[in-house]
Amino acid sequence: MNWRKFFIPQLERVRPYEPGLREEQAQQVAVGKPIYKLSSNESPYPPFPVALGAMTECLTTLNRYSDGSAGALKASIAAKFNVKPEQIMVGNGANELLSLLAQSCLDEHSRVAYCSPSFVVYRLSAQIANAACDEVALDAQGGFDLEALASAVGSHTKIVYVCSPNNPSGGIVRQRQFTRFIHALPRSVLVVVDMAYADFVQDPDHADPLALFDGNRPLVILRSFSKIYGLAGLRIGFGIAPEPVVQAVDKLREPFNVNTVAQVAALASLHDDSELARRRETNAGQRARLYKILDRVGLTYFHSEANFVWVHFDDPAWAFSELMKRGVIVRPFPAAGGLRIGVGSHEATLATIEALEALFCR
């Protein structure tokens, strides 16, 4: 069997997504040390207490399929964001929605545009659809350079991705920038705004794409329950989009694509604003502690509005290896000249501080 000819040719250029190292993998290097996994932007805390209770109550119903339409969750999200339930799509993580959006409208004649480095799924989903990618650099603050991105849009561009806060740099897009950007683009371009980390943002000038959402403009806003809500293991996210976009995604998604436990946990978490605010403040406090040690040892970094900090290194692979020896797992980006340090618990931050001191305060 000639397997190379058996599969669709565009898979030749696709590299599978590589998740961060798990604790047991690092333990082989950091022998005898506590391991702190700060490589996947996960919450260091469990799901909201209200979600834990709701999940426990639903366990006896798992002999039944989940609500295939996610009706209750869609209605609740729509009420919170003042849109119609028909403008909500729910996915097995926002990642699934990104893939389904690409499948719904990209082909070999299409192009997508985004800034780099950013979330790798923008490129992967385009490659699988055999579309071409136009990558532009981030701005000096680690956010999406919307002027450069708008300039990259051509007659074959179908999707433009905007990630704010950006993963892995933590920079944000501001409201005036975004408004100007949206009005500069042709209506034939679908703008997909990835806001997986928006719940961590404290800057009041952070762009609010929902202010420009009218149900007709080609604008999709993606959010996630994986991060601040602590539901990464359940894989659930949602999007706000014009009804034709939601209908197209519904044609492609698997039946019952979001399981019962995930729906119940998300529904319970959605309106617990006090716990959300508490976790946002806790994250900001730990992030500030990371800034202090980075300043003390003379490392440069981007100011972040997310639950991670991008640190510049000439040799990110070396820094990754040395930190892992000390029990701290981070995410290296060798081609981009830096690594991403997740904001963890008090104990994880302390371990990171001690590791950085050991490396740079000799």
C-alpha positions in Angstrom: 0.0 0.0 0.0 1.3 3.4 -0.9 0.0 5.3 2.1 1.2 8.7 0.8 -1.1 8.5 -2.2 -3.9 7.0 -0.1 -4.5 10.1 2.1 -5.5 13.6 0.9 -2.3 15.3 -0.2 -2.6 18.4 2.1 -1.9 16.2 5.1 1.7 16.0 4.0 2.3 19.5 5.4 0.3 19.1 8.6 2.1 18.5 11.8 -0.2 17.2 14.5 -0.9 19.4 17.5 1.6 18.6 20.3 0.2 19.0 23.8 2.5 20.2 26.6 4.4 17.6 28.7 2.5 15.9 31.4 3.7 15.6 35.0 4.8 12.0 34.7 7.0 12.8 31.8 8.8 15.6 33.6 9.2 13.4 36.7 11.8 11.4 34.8 14.0 14.5 34.6 13.1 16.3 37.8 13.7 13.3 40.0 12.4 13.8 43.5 11.0 17.3 43.0 7.4 18.4 43.0 6.1 19.0 39.5 4.2 22.1 38.4 2.6 21.9 35.0 2.5 25.4 33.6 2.7 24.5 30.0 -1.0 24.2 28.9 -2.6 27.4 30.3 -4.8 25.3 32.6 -6.4 26.6 35.7 -4.6 25.4 38.8 -7.9 25.2 40.6 -10.8 22.8 40.3 -14.2 23.6 38.6 -16.4 26.2 40.4 -18.0 24.7 43.5 -21.5 25.2 41.9 -20.3 23.2 38.9 -19.0 20.4 41.0 -22.4 20.0 42.6 -24.2 20.1 39.3 -21.9 17.5 37.8 -22.4 15.1 40.7 -26.2 15.4 40.4 -26.2 14.5 36.7 -24.1 11.4 36.9 -27.1 9.0 37.3 -28.4 10.2 33.9 -25.4 9.3 31.8 -27.1 6.3 30.4 -28.9 8.8 28.1 -27.4 10.8 25.3 -26.6 14.5 26.0 -28.9 17.2 24.7 -27.8 17.3 21.1 -28.9 20.9 20.6 -27.4 22.1 24.0 -30.7 24.0 24.2 -30.6 25.0 27.9 -27.0 26.1 27.7 -27.5 28.0 24.5 -30.5 29.9 26.0 -28.4 30.8 29.1 -25.5 32.0 27.0 -27.8 34.0 24.8 -29.4 35.7 27.8 -26.0 36.5 29.3 -24.7 38.1 26.1 -28.0 39.6 24.9 -28.1 37.7 21.6 -30.5 35.1 20.2 -30.1 31.3 21.0 -30.0 30.7 17.3 -26.8 32.8 17.2 -25.0 30.4 19.6 -23.0 27.4 18.7 -21.5 25.0 21.3 -18.5 22.8 20.7 -16.2 20.2 22.1 -13.9 23.1 23.1 -13.6 26.3 21.1 -10.9 24.2 19.2 -13.7 22.1 17.6 -15.5 25.3 16.5 -12.4 26.6 14.9 -12.0 23.4 12.9 -15.7 23.4 11.9 -15.6 27.0 10.7 -12.6 26.2 8.5 -14.3 23.1 7.1 -17.4 25.1 6.3 -15.9 27.7 4.1 -12.3 27.0 3.1 -10.9 25.2 0.0 -7.8 25.2 -2.2 -8.8 28.6 -3.6 -9.1 30.2 -0.1 -6.6 32.1 2.1 -6.7 32.9 5.8 -4.8 35.6 7.7 -3.6 35.9 11.3 -0.7 37.1 13.3 2.1 34.9 14.5 3.0 33.4 16.9 -0.6 32.6 17.9 -2.8 29.6 18.3 -1.5 26.8 16.0 -5.0 25.6 15.1 -5.6 28.6 12.8 -2.9 27.2 10.5 -3.7 23.5 11.0 -7.3 23.9 10.2 -6.5 25.9 7.1 -3.9 23.4 5.9 -6.4 20.5 6.3 -8.8 22.5 4.1 -6.0 23.0 1.6 -6.2 26.8 2.1 -3.2 29.1 2.1 -2.0 31.1 5.1 -0.9 34.6 5.4 1.0 35.3 8.6 2.0 38.7 9.9 4.0 39.6 13.0 2.6 40.7 16.3 2.9 44.3 17.4 5.5 45.6 19.8 3.3 44.7 22.8 2.7 41.1 21.8 -0.8 41.8 20.5 -2.3 41.4 17.1 -1.1 44.1 14.7 -4.5 44.9 13.1 -3.1 47.4 10.5 -0.7 44.8 9.2 -3.3 42.1 9.3 -5.8 44.2 7.3 -3.0 44.8 4.7 -2.6 41.0 4.4 -6.3 40.6 3.3 -6.7 40.0 -0.4 -9.4 39.0 -2.8 -9.1 35.3 -1.9 -9.1 35.8 1.9 -12.1 34.0 3.5 -11.2 34.1 7.3 -9.2 36.5 9.4 -8.4 35.3 12.9 -7.9 37.7 15.8 -6.8 36.3 19.2 -7.2 38.6 22.2 -5.6 38.1 24.6 -3.2 36.4 22.3 -1.8 32.9 23.0 1.2 32.7 23.6 2.1 36.4 24.1 -0.8 37.6 26.3 -1.2 40.9 24.4 -4.6 42.4 23.7 -6.5 44.3 21.0 -8.0 47.6 22.0 -11.6 48.7 21.2 -10.7 51.6 18.8 -8.2 49.4 17.0 -10.8 46.7 16.5 -13.6 49.0 15.4 -11.3 50.6 12.8 -10.2 47.1 11.6 -13.7 45.7 11.3 -14.9 48.7 9.2 -11.8 48.4 6.9 -12.4 44.8 5.9 -14.7 43.8 3.0 -17.9 42.0 4.0 -16.7 38.9 2.2 -14.2 38.2 5.0 -15.3 36.3 8.1 -13.6 37.7 11.2 -13.2 35.1 13.9 -12.2 36.6 17.3 -10.7 34.0 19.6 -11.4 35.2 23.2 -10.6 32.0 25.1 -8.7 34.0 27.7 -10.9 37.1 27.8 -12.2 36.3 31.3 -8.7 37.1 32.8 -8.6 40.6 31.3 -8.5 43.6 33.6 -7.8 46.3 31.1 -11.0 48.2 30.6 -9.9 49.1 27.0 -9.9 45.5 25.9 -11.9 45.2 22.6 -15.4 44.0 22.9 -16.4 42.5 19.6 -19.9 41.9 20.8 -20.5 45.7 20.6 -20.1 45.3 16.8 -22.1 42.1 16.4 -25.4 42.7 14.7 -26.3 39.2 13.5 -25.5 40.1 9.9 -21.9 41.3 9.9 -19.5 38.3 9.2 -18.2 38.2 12.8 -17.7 35.2 15.1 -16.8 35.5 18.7 -15.4 32.3 20.4 -15.2 31.8 24.2 -14.0 28.9 26.3 -14.9 27.2 29.6 -11.5 25.5 29.7 -9.5 28.3 31.3 -10.8 30.4 34.1 -13.8 28.1 34.7 -11.5 25.1 35.2 -13.3 22.8 32.8 -10.4 21.9 30.4 -10.9 18.2 31.0 -14.5 18.4 29.8 -13.8 20.2 26.5 -16.5 22.8 26.1 -16.6 26.2 24.4 -19.1 28.3 22.5 -19.3 30.8 19.7 -21.6 33.8 19.0 -22.2 34.0 15.2 -24.7 35.0 12.6 -27.4 32.3 12.2 -26.2 31.1 8.7 -22.7 30.4 10.3 -24.3 28.5 13.1 -26.4 26.5 10.7 -23.3 25.6 8.6 -21.4 24.4 11.7 -24.5 22.3 12.7 -24.3 20.5 9.4 -20.7 19.5 10.1 -20.5 18.8 13.8 -21.0 15.3 15.2 -24.3 14.5 16.9 -24.1 15.0 20.6 -20.7 16.6 20.2 -20.8 18.1 23.8 -21.4 15.6 26.6 -23.9 15.9 29.4 -21.4 16.6 32.2 -19.8 19.4 30.2 -23.1 21.1 29.4 -24.3 20.8 33.0 -21.0 22.2 34.4 -20.9 25.1 31.9 -24.5 26.0 32.6 -23.9 26.0 36.4 -20.7 28.1 36.1 -21.9 30.6 33.6 -23.6 33.0 36.0 -21.3 32.7 39.0 -19.8 36.1 38.5 -18.4 36.4 42.1 -16.3 33.3 41.7 -15.2 34.4 38.2 -14.1 37.8 39.6 -12.3 36.1 42.5 -10.3 33.9 40.2 -9.5 36.8 37.9 -8.0 38.7 40.9 -6.1 35.6 42.1 -4.6 35.2 38.6 -3.6 38.8 38.4 -1.9 38.6 41.8 0.2 35.5 40.9 1.0 37.1 37.5 2.3 40.2 39.3 4.6 38.0 41.4 6.0 36.5 38.2 6.7 40.0 36.8 8.7 40.9 39.9 11.1 37.9 39.6 11.5 38.4 35.9 12.4 42.1 36.5 14.8 41.1 39.3 16.7 38.6 37.1 16.7 40.9 34.1 14.5 38.9 31.7 12.3 40.8 29.3 8.6 39.8 28.7 5.3 41.0 27.4 2.7 42.4 29.7 0.0 39.8 29.7 -3.8 40.0 30.3 -4.1 36.2 30.3 -3.0 33.4 32.7 0.5 33.1 31.2 3.5 35.3 30.6 5.7 35.3 27.4 9.4 35.5 28.3 12.0 36.3 25.7 15.0 33.9 25.5 17.8 33.6 23.0 17.7 29.9 23.7 14.2 28.9 24.7 15.1 25.1 24.5 17.8 25.6 27.1 15.5 27.6 29.4 12.7 25.0 29.1 15.1 22.1 29.9 16.6 23.9 33.0 13.2 24.8 34.4 12.0 21.3 33.9 15.0 19.9 35.9 13.7 22.0 38.7 10.1 20.7 38.4 8.6 23.6 36.4 7.1 22.6 33.1 6.6 25.5 30.6 6.0 25.8 26.9 9.0 26.6 24.6 8.6 28.4 21.3 12.1 28.1 19.8 11.2 29.6 16.4 9.7 32.7 18.1 12.5 33.2 20.6 10.6 32.7 23.8 8.7 30.5 26.2 5.3 30.7 27.8 5.1 30.4 31.6 1.7 29.6 32.9 0.3 31.4 35.9 -0.3 28.7 38.5 -1.1 28.4 42.2 0.8 30.2 45.0 3.0 27.1 45.3 3.6 26.9 41.5 4.6 30.6 41.4 7.0 30.1 44.3 8.6 27.1 42.5 9.0 29.2 39.4 10.5 32.0 41.4 13.0 29.7 43.0 13.9 28.1 39.7 14.5 31.4 38.0 16.6 32.6 40.9 18.7 29.4 40.8 19.3 30.0 37.0 20.0 33.7 36.9 21.0 34.9 40.4 24.3 33.1 40.7 
